[in-house]
Amino acid sequence: MSKIKCYSVRLESLTSISGKCYKATAFDGSTAFIPKSQVYGQDYDVQKSDAYWIASWFLEKDDVKLQCSFKKEAWFDKETGNRLPTYTIEKHVPDQKTPVENNVIPELKK
């Protein structure tokens, strides 16, 4: 199974111009021609406008001048197009404490 990282991009319009290509227009007027194979569906979590999942490698190309944010990302299965679960791994590093000489708590002592 191969997976691909995608970003959620809010668009003013995403118009099909051929069997293999979309014309994407952002809210600032910037446009880009996106291959249909690099659009992984609509992001239904966004309520204010239409947002679509687009492959990250395509959006990060230098010649693509489409207004987008790289904050919301997800992973998709390349063959099926299904969204994969996203995991965040955080490592906890405890604070260094100095040892105490006497570990007796006075309120609990009889």
C-alpha positions as CSV (number, residue, x, y, z in Angstrom):
1,M,0.0,0.0,0.0
2,S,1.4,3.3,-1.0
3,K,0.1,6.5,0.6
4,I,0.2,10.2,-0.5
5,K,0.0,13.3,1.6
6,C,-2.7,15.8,0.7
7,Y,-3.6,19.3,1.8
8,S,-7.1,20.7,2.1
9,V,-7.4,23.7,-0.2
10,R,-10.3,26.1,-0.1
11,L,-11.3,27.1,-3.7
12,E,-13.8,29.5,-5.2
13,S,-14.3,27.0,-8.1
14,L,-13.0,23.7,-9.4
15,T,-14.1,23.2,-13.0
16,S,-13.6,20.2,-15.1
17,I,-12.1,21.3,-18.5
18,S,-11.2,17.9,-19.9
19,G,-11.2,14.2,-19.0
20,K,-7.9,14.6,-17.2
21,C,-7.7,18.1,-15.9
22,Y,-9.4,20.6,-13.5
23,K,-9.1,24.4,-13.5
24,A,-8.9,25.6,-9.9
25,T,-9.6,29.2,-8.9
26,A,-8.7,30.5,-5.5
27,F,-10.4,33.4,-3.7
28,D,-7.6,35.8,-4.6
29,G,-8.1,35.1,-8.3
30,S,-5.0,32.8,-8.7
31,T,-5.6,29.8,-10.9
32,A,-3.9,26.5,-11.6
33,F,-4.5,23.5,-13.9
34,I,-4.6,20.3,-11.7
35,P,-4.6,16.8,-13.0
36,K,-7.7,14.9,-11.9
37,S,-5.5,12.1,-10.6
38,Q,-4.1,14.5,-8.0
39,V,-7.5,15.6,-6.5
40,Y,-8.6,13.1,-3.9
41,G,-12.1,14.4,-3.2
42,Q,-13.9,17.1,-1.3
43,D,-13.1,18.0,2.3
44,Y,-16.6,18.0,3.9
45,D,-15.3,19.3,7.3
46,V,-15.0,22.8,5.9
47,Q,-18.3,24.6,6.2
48,K,-17.8,28.2,4.8
49,S,-16.7,27.2,1.3
50,D,-15.8,24.3,-0.9
51,A,-12.4,22.6,-0.1
52,Y,-10.7,19.8,-1.8
53,W,-7.9,17.4,-1.0
54,I,-5.0,18.0,-3.4
55,A,-1.7,16.1,-3.5
56,S,1.0,17.9,-1.6
57,W,3.8,17.4,-4.1
58,F,1.7,19.2,-6.8
59,L,0.9,22.2,-4.6
60,E,4.5,22.5,-3.5
61,K,5.8,22.8,-7.1
62,D,7.4,26.2,-7.9
63,D,5.3,26.8,-11.0
64,V,2.0,26.3,-9.2
65,K,0.8,29.8,-8.0
66,L,-2.4,28.7,-6.3
67,Q,-3.3,30.4,-3.0
68,C,-3.4,27.7,-0.4
69,S,-2.6,26.9,3.2
70,F,-0.5,23.9,4.3
71,K,-2.1,23.7,7.8
72,K,-4.6,20.9,7.3
73,E,-3.2,17.7,5.9
74,A,-4.3,14.1,5.6
75,W,-3.0,10.9,4.1
76,F,-4.7,9.0,1.3
77,D,-4.2,5.5,-0.2
78,K,-2.8,6.1,-3.7
79,E,-4.6,3.1,-5.3
80,T,-8.1,3.3,-3.7
81,G,-8.2,7.1,-3.0
82,N,-9.5,6.4,0.6
83,R,-8.5,8.6,3.5
84,L,-6.2,6.9,6.0
85,P,-6.2,7.5,9.7
86,T,-3.9,10.3,10.9
87,Y,-1.7,9.7,13.9
88,T,0.3,12.2,15.9
89,I,3.2,10.9,17.9
90,E,4.4,13.2,20.7
91,K,7.4,12.3,22.9
92,H,7.1,13.4,26.6
93,V,10.4,14.5,28.2
94,P,10.0,14.9,31.9
95,D,11.5,17.8,33.8
96,Q,14.6,17.2,35.8
97,K,14.0,17.1,39.5
98,T,16.6,17.3,42.3
99,P,16.5,14.6,44.9
100,V,15.3,15.5,48.4
101,E,17.0,14.4,51.6
102,N,13.9,13.7,53.6
103,N,10.8,12.4,51.9
104,V,8.5,12.7,54.9
105,I,5.3,14.8,54.5
106,P,4.6,16.6,57.8
107,E,0.8,16.7,57.4
108,L,0.7,12.9,57.0
109,K,3.0,12.1,59.9
110,K,1.5,10.9,63.1
